[in-house]
Amino acid sequence: MDDPLQRHIEKLKIMKESAKRRNEMYSDILKFDDKNTTRSLKALTKAPAPGKKISKIGFIMLWIPEPTGITCAVGGPMILAGRYLDKVYNGAKVSDVHSHTKDSFSTIHDFKDSVM
């Protein structure tokens, strides 16, 4: 028979090993001295979304009442440019990759459970 305390200790050991591997991986990433590599890693962790910001500014400018209509003439193209940038620009972050991977694993496990 398995002792519940022994199972819990085994789980803690597995979690310790996982944390150790993750820590080693992060420390290896920090050892990069290449400026381009560090810039791309920073872009992954802090990816801006310029398309959404431009679209929001365009909507604000479109709805500001003005007698000459210049803001309306500028707001429309800004909205279109923002939508285009949303389609073209990849604003994915590391956390997005993690969540999609987690969803994929849960889908794979659900499929595996349904087959067996």
Backbone as CSV, one residue per row, in Angstrom:
resi,resn,N_x,N_y,N_z,CA_x,CA_y,CA_z,C_x,C_y,C_z
1,MET,0.831,-1.184,0.000,0.000,0.000,0.000,0.874,1.245,0.000
2,ASP,0.391,2.242,-0.688,1.113,3.505,-0.740,0.689,4.394,0.413
3,ASP,1.682,4.953,1.008,1.434,5.884,2.092,1.165,7.265,1.474
4,PRO,0.099,7.962,1.870,-0.182,9.281,1.287,0.956,10.276,1.522
5,LEU,1.604,10.176,2.658,2.719,11.074,2.938,3.889,10.794,1.997
6,GLN,4.127,9.521,1.709,5.214,9.150,0.798,4.916,9.648,-0.616
7,ARG,3.657,9.536,-1.059,3.281,10.049,-2.380,3.473,11.557,-2.452
8,HIS,3.116,12.249,-1.374,3.273,13.706,-1.339,4.760,14.084,-1.394
9,ILE,5.599,13.336,-0.706,7.038,13.588,-0.739,7.585,13.373,-2.146
10,GLU,7.109,12.336,-2.835,7.541,12.075,-4.209,7.136,13.224,-5.129
11,LYS,5.923,13.730,-4.958,5.471,14.868,-5.766,6.340,16.089,-5.513
12,LEU,6.691,16.316,-4.249,7.548,17.454,-3.921,8.930,17.308,-4.540
13,LYS,9.453,16.085,-4.583,10.757,15.853,-5.208,10.697,16.150,-6.707
14,ILE,9.621,15.735,-7.330,9.454,15.992,-8.764,9.354,17.493,-9.020
15,MET,8.600,18.203,-8.175,8.472,19.650,-8.330,9.816,20.341,-8.105
16,LYS,10.612,19.832,-7.184,11.941,20.402,-6.914,12.837,20.249,-8.136
17,GLU,12.816,19.072,-8.745,13.628,18.842,-9.942,13.182,19.742,-11.092
18,SER,11.880,19.910,-11.246,11.365,20.771,-12.306,11.787,22.216,-12.087
19,ALA,11.695,22.687,-10.850,12.117,24.053,-10.547,13.612,24.223,-10.763
20,LYS,14.381,23.214,-10.449,15.832,23.273,-10.639,16.176,23.361,-12.122
21,ARG,15.522,22.537,-12.945,15.760,22.580,-14.392,15.361,23.934,-14.965
22,ARG,14.222,24.449,-14.534,13.749,25.744,-15.025,14.728,26.850,-14.628
23,ASN,15.229,26.795,-13.409,16.190,27.790,-12.947,17.479,27.724,-13.756
24,GLU,17.941,26.524,-14.062,19.146,26.375,-14.881,18.929,26.916,-16.289
25,MET,17.742,26.673,-16.836,17.445,27.172,-18.176,17.436,28.700,-18.188
26,TYR,16.809,29.316,-17.194,16.777,30.771,-17.131,18.168,31.349,-16.926
27,SER,18.984,30.712,-16.114,20.341,31.222,-15.906,21.170,31.070,-17.175
28,ASP,20.929,30.011,-17.954,21.630,29.865,-19.233,21.200,30.937,-20.220
29,ILE,19.931,31.294,-20.200,19.455,32.353,-21.098,20.102,33.685,-20.729
30,LEU,20.270,33.931,-19.448,20.861,35.193,-19.017,22.343,35.289,-19.350
31,LYS,22.978,34.186,-19.682,24.403,34.205,-20.003,24.681,34.729,-21.414
32,PHE,23.624,34.904,-22.217,23.823,35.424,-23.568,24.346,36.858,-23.490
33,ASP,25.395,37.143,-24.244,25.934,38.490,-24.281,25.582,39.195,-25.583
34,ASP,24.967,38.493,-26.477,24.600,39.068,-27.761,23.468,40.072,-27.567
35,LYS,23.652,41.277,-28.031,22.635,42.322,-27.843,21.359,42.015,-28.623
36,ASN,21.507,41.434,-29.801,20.318,41.103,-30.588,19.489,40.021,-29.906
37,THR,20.153,39.056,-29.289,19.438,37.990,-28.593,18.700,38.536,-27.391
38,THR,19.373,39.381,-26.614,18.694,39.945,-25.446,17.549,40.850,-25.867
39,ARG,17.701,41.576,-26.956,16.624,42.436,-27.440,15.418,41.599,-27.864
40,SER,15.660,40.478,-28.553,14.542,39.641,-28.987,13.868,38.963,-27.799
41,LEU,14.655,38.567,-26.775,14.050,37.980,-25.587,13.217,39.004,-24.824
42,LYS,13.687,40.254,-24.750,12.886,41.298,-24.123,11.612,41.555,-24.904
43,ALA,11.703,41.475,-26.232,10.509,41.681,-27.052,9.490,40.574,-26.815
44,LEU,9.970,39.364,-26.528,9.040,38.282,-26.240,8.325,38.479,-24.911
45,THR,9.049,38.983,-23.922,8.413,39.141,-22.615,7.569,40.399,-22.536
46,LYS,7.896,41.411,-23.316,7.149,42.666,-23.283,6.758,43.058,-24.700
47,ALA,5.939,42.275,-25.334,5.560,42.552,-26.714,4.450,43.600,-26.753
48,PRO,4.680,44.719,-27.437,3.626,45.719,-27.538,2.608,45.314,-28.594
49,ALA,1.462,45.917,-28.528,0.424,45.681,-29.531,0.093,47.017,-30.190
50,PRO,0.881,47.423,-31.190,0.677,48.755,-31.777,-0.629,48.880,-32.535
51,GLY,-1.108,47.792,-33.119,-2.345,47.875,-33.895,-3.542,48.253,-33.050
52,LYS,-3.653,47.671,-31.872,-4.781,47.984,-31.004,-4.713,49.420,-30.508
53,LYS,-3.503,49.885,-30.198,-3.350,51.258,-29.722,-3.691,52.264,-30.814
54,ILE,-3.231,51.991,-32.028,-3.526,52.896,-33.134,-5.022,52.901,-33.426
55,SER,-5.661,51.743,-33.366,-7.110,51.684,-33.594,-7.866,52.463,-32.524
56,LYS,-7.449,52.337,-31.262,-8.119,53.080,-30.190,-7.978,54.577,-30.392
57,ILE,-6.781,55.025,-30.747,-6.579,56.460,-30.994,-7.422,56.910,-32.180
58,GLY,-7.499,56.062,-33.212,-8.325,56.398,-34.379,-9.796,56.522,-34.017
59,PHE,-10.321,55.603,-33.180,-11.715,55.705,-32.750,-11.955,56.958,-31.923
60,ILE,-11.001,57.295,-31.062,-11.149,58.508,-30.257,-11.183,59.743,-31.155
61,MET,-10.272,59.774,-32.122,-10.240,60.925,-33.032,-11.486,60.987,-33.906
62,LEU,-12.033,59.834,-34.249,-13.230,59.813,-35.090,-14.443,60.364,-34.349
63,TRP,-14.518,60.144,-33.052,-15.694,60.560,-32.281,-15.558,61.940,-31.654
64,ILE,-14.381,62.588,-31.777,-14.224,63.949,-31.245,-14.941,64.914,-32.192
65,PRO,-15.892,65.672,-31.639,-16.588,66.629,-32.519,-15.677,67.817,-32.858
66,GLU,-15.563,68.088,-34.142,-14.738,69.201,-34.597,-15.384,69.785,-35.848
67,PRO,-15.440,71.093,-35.962,-16.130,71.685,-37.117,-15.415,71.468,-38.451
68,THR,-14.076,71.365,-38.447,-13.374,71.234,-39.732,-13.350,69.795,-40.241
69,GLY,-13.474,68.814,-39.369,-13.518,67.417,-39.800,-12.156,66.802,-40.041
70,ILE,-11.107,67.464,-39.601,-9.757,66.920,-39.811,-9.571,65.640,-39.003
71,THR,-10.076,65.617,-37.776,-9.900,64.420,-36.959,-10.655,63.241,-37.550
72,CYS,-11.781,63.498,-38.183,-12.510,62.402,-38.839,-11.721,61.878,-40.039
73,ALA,-11.065,62.789,-40.762,-10.276,62.372,-41.920,-9.037,61.598,-41.487
74,VAL,-8.517,61.867,-40.294,-7.333,61.173,-39.812,-7.730,59.903,-39.053
75,GLY,-8.854,59.928,-38.369,-9.276,58.801,-37.537,-9.574,57.540,-38.330
76,GLY,-10.233,57.663,-39.463,-10.579,56.506,-40.293,-9.361,55.726,-40.764
77,PRO,-8.386,56.413,-41.387,-7.181,55.681,-41.794,-6.401,55.091,-40.625
78,MET,-6.460,55.756,-39.464,-5.769,55.190,-38.298,-6.424,53.887,-37.858
79,ILE,-7.737,53.832,-37.923,-8.444,52.594,-37.572,-8.057,51.487,-38.545
80,LEU,-8.046,51.796,-39.834,-7.678,50.795,-40.842,-6.228,50.350,-40.679
81,ALA,-5.336,51.297,-40.395,-3.927,50.935,-40.193,-3.770,50.049,-38.965
82,GLY,-4.526,50.342,-37.911,-4.462,49.511,-36.707,-4.956,48.105,-36.960
83,ARG,-6.036,47.980,-37.716,-6.545,46.643,-38.056,-5.533,45.869,-38.900
84,TYR,-4.888,46.580,-39.835,-3.882,45.927,-40.674,-2.696,45.450,-39.830
85,LEU,-2.237,46.289,-38.905,-1.120,45.897,-38.048,-1.493,44.731,-37.152
86,ASP,-2.746,44.645,-36.719,-3.175,43.494,-35.917,-3.058,42.197,-36.704
87,LYS,-3.347,42.265,-37.994,-3.261,41.056,-38.810,-1.814,40.685,-39.126
88,VAL,-0.958,41.687,-39.334,0.408,41.444,-39.770,1.359,41.239,-38.602
89,TYR,1.227,42.055,-37.554,2.178,42.047,-36.450,1.867,40.936,-35.474
90,ASN,2.896,40.226,-35.051,2.733,39.158,-34.070,3.028,39.733,-32.695
91,GLY,2.014,39.887,-31.876,2.191,40.435,-30.549,2.202,39.369,-29.482
92,ALA,2.672,38.181,-29.821,2.668,37.068,-28.869,3.743,37.262,-27.816
93,LYS,3.421,36.867,-26.602,4.365,36.921,-25.496,4.676,35.501,-25.050
94,VAL,5.636,35.378,-24.158,5.996,34.069,-23.635,4.811,33.460,-22.887
95,SER,4.067,34.285,-22.175,2.908,33.767,-21.440,1.846,33.222,-22.391
96,ASP,1.726,33.827,-23.591,0.788,33.304,-24.583,1.221,31.925,-25.061
97,VAL,2.520,31.753,-25.284,3.034,30.454,-25.709,2.753,29.409,-24.640
98,HIS,2.954,29.801,-23.380,2.699,28.883,-22.267,1.227,28.477,-22.219
99,SER,0.340,29.436,-22.360,-1.089,29.104,-22.265,-1.534,28.232,-23.437
100,HIS,-1.018,28.495,-24.639,-1.386,27.660,-25.788,-0.822,26.251,-25.646
101,THR,0.388,26.142,-25.112,0.976,24.818,-24.888,0.164,24.046,-23.855
102,LYS,-0.243,24.729,-22.811,-1.055,24.095,-21.768,-2.392,23.622,-22.341
103,ASP,-3.014,24.447,-23.183,-4.267,24.048,-23.822,-4.067,22.837,-24.732
104,SER,-2.946,22.827,-25.464,-2.666,21.700,-26.351,-2.478,20.409,-25.566
105,PHE,-1.741,20.490,-24.464,-1.538,19.300,-23.648,-2.854,18.793,-23.052
106,SER,-3.702,19.713,-22.608,-4.976,19.266,-22.050,-5.845,18.633,-23.135
107,THR,-5.783,19.168,-24.354,-6.529,18.575,-25.464,-5.993,17.188,-25.796
108,ILE,-4.672,17.051,-25.802,-4.063,15.748,-26.085,-4.442,14.741,-25.006
109,HIS,-4.413,15.167,-23.741,-4.780,14.256,-22.659,-6.259,13.878,-22.724
110,ASP,-7.124,14.835,-23.085,-8.548,14.523,-23.234,-8.764,13.508,-24.354
111,PHE,-8.050,13.699,-25.463,-8.163,12.759,-26.569,-7.666,11.384,-26.170
112,LYS,-6.545,11.350,-25.471,-5.970,10.079,-25.042,-6.921,9.359,-24.070
113,ASP,-7.526,10.117,-23.160,-8.475,9.512,-22.224,-9.729,9.003,-22.929
114,SER,-10.171,9.712,-23.955,-11.371,9.261,-24.671,-11.115,8.016,-25.510
115,VAL,-9.881,7.883,-26.008,-9.548,6.710,-26.836,-9.390,5.468,-25.960
116,MET,-8.772,5.644,-24.812,-8.495,4.481,-23.967,-9.625,4.174,-23.028
